[in-house]
């Protein structure tokens, strides 16, 4: 196969992964603008809402490691397609939950099922991308895939916020489940095996990656998910309600007034759209610069600035700016961070490294709703967001210290990092 043909095939695989993760991501985001308010209607406590929102991440905490090992053992294609199909079934579980006499149970079951599927998807999506990309373009490729994952999530939040208000909560959940089904079809017909030629039964199911690069990148991922998903996304709809901030739009003489759910869905979408744009550009910049660390530190500072702005709100304009900055920071870190992990990890252990990285991210995302929702009610949102601004700064310190300890350089070049 010629070099140009190989690059074309690699791009088509990356784009198929992007499309699949984008469509399935609807199910991950659709519950966030709906469930906090729906919880009061269904008689679900704030703590239980937090449990439901974080249940998928706690499930992934257990499933991520074995999922990464499975990828290194049997390959990427089967776990990727299976994971997408499982997420589709989980999204339909929200429909059962909302019609059930025990909605708490069914929401938890659906979120746990989603966690199993997404553990498989996340471990495979980034491993596939690492397999088909070169070091010189890895940041860009990782950024594109992460953008697909990132943007699918807010698209689900917009879908959840708007469709639930215009039609019904059930309609929003059914539509999300339909798109998730489409994702598995795309993957089945387009994505090939990229990782192993035959199954390797010698790999232990508990052979996780515990090297310094994996732990360092994982801790940074922990902080980002704690602040972004665990704090911002879990509390925004309630913050808007407390501050009485809602959005009114006028188009062609028609006015549209959004409630807290619709407004929060749109604001989350602004954040994630900003994240998707900067996920791609952050990875591309790190490829162009030839070093990941400076780009990562710049975007961690951006995330910090977003929480500072959110702390000194409250006005709708300030909240929009804050969400855009936090999203840009989160997204800008994504591509270079996963590319850095791939640079520093042997190819045959990439699945395990991604599994470890996902474990840390899900601990952060899982702890966030459990802590932030009760904390905000007790001491207020300003204090919560002010403390969250410190998290990206701490992540930057951990990143520099870990990479310096491993490479002997504060900012190693891509060539110096590649194993």
Residue, then its C-alpha position, 0 to 999 in steps of 0.5 A: x500500500x502506498x504512503x498516500x493510500x495508507x494516510x487516506x485509510x487512516x483518515x477514514x478510520x479516524x473519521x468513522x471513530x469520530x462519527x460513532x463516538x459523536x452519535x453515541x455521545x448523545x446518550x451521555x449528555x441527554x440526562x444532564x439538563x433533564x434529570x436535576x429538575x425531573x428528580x424533584x418531579x419524580x421525588x428523587x433526592x439531590x443526593x440520589x440524582x448525584x448518584x445517578x449522574x455519576x453511576x456510569x463513571x463509578x462503573x467505568x472505574x471498575x470496567x476501564x482497566x479490564x477494558x484496556x487489557x481486553x483491547x491489548x488481548x483481543x484487539x479493538x474492533x469487537x470491543x468498540x462495536x460491542x461498546x457502542x451497542x451496549x450504550x444504545x441499549x442503556x440510552x433506551x433504559x432512560x425511557x423505561x426509567x421515566x415510565x417506571x414506578x421505581x425510576x431511581x432503580x432503572x436510571x441507575x441500571x441504565x447509567x451502570x450499563x452505559x458505564x460498561x459500554x463507554x469503558x469499551x468505547x473509550x479504551x478502543x477509540x483512542x487506541x485505534x487512533x494511536x495505532x493509525x497515527x504517526x507521532x508527528x500528527x498524533x496530537x491532531x488525530x487525538x484532538x479530532x477523536x476527542x472532539x467527536x466524543x466531546x461534541x456528542x456529549x453537549x449535542x445530547x445536552x442540547x437535545x435533552x434540554x430543547x426536545x424535552x421542553x418542546x415535546x417531552x422527556x421521553x421523546x428526547x431519550x428515544x431520539x438519543x437511543x436512535x442515534x446511539x444505534x446508528x453509531x454501532x452500525x457505522x462502526x460495524x461496517x467501517x472500523x477495521x481491526x487495528x491493534x492485534x493480529x490474533x488474541x493473546x491469552x497470556x495477558x492478565x485481566x488485571x495487568x494495568x499500566x502503572x508507569x509514571x507517564x500513565x499515572x501523571x496523565x491520569x492525575x491531570x485527567x482526574x482534575x479536569x473531569x472533576x472540575x468540568x463534568x463533576x462540578x460545572x455540568x452537574x450544578x449549572x442547571x441548579x445555579x441558573x435556577x438560584x440566580x434566575x438566569x434564563x435565555x430569551x431569543x428572538x428570530x424572524x419576529x418570533x421569541x423563544x423563552x428557555x427555562x433553566x433546562x433549556x438554558x443550561x443545555x445551550x450553555x453546556x453546548x457552548x462550553x463543549x463546542x468551545x472544547x471541541x474547537x480547541x481540542x482539535x486546535x490544541x492537538x494541532x498546535x502541539x504537533x506544530x510546536x513539537x512539544x506537548x507541555x507548553x500547550x497543556x499548561x496554557x489550556x489548564x490556565x484557560x480552564x482556571x480563568x473560566x472558573x474565576x469568571x464564573x465565581x464573579x458572575x452572576x450575569x448571563x453574559x458572564x456565565x456564557x464567557x465562563x462556560x466557553x473558557x472552561x470548555x476551551x481549557x478542557x478541550x485544549x488539554x484533551x488532544x495533547x494529553x492523550x497524544x503525550x500518553x501515546x508518545x510515552x507508551x509502548x504500542x503493545x500496552x496502549x490499551x492498558x494505558x488508556x484504561x488507566x487514564x480513563x480510571x482516573x478521569x472517571x474517579x474525578x467525574x464520579x466524585x464531582x456530582x457526589x460532592x458538588x451538589x450537596x456542597x453547593x447547597x450547603x455553602x453556595x455556588x461561588x465558593x464551589x466555583x472558586x475552589x474549582x478554579x484551583x484544580x487546573x493549577x494543581x493539575x499543571x504542577x502534577x504534569x510538569x513534576x511527573x514528566x520532568x521526573x520521567x524524561x529529565x526535561x521540563x518540556x520534552x519534544x515529541x521526538x524525545x517523548x516517543x518510545 
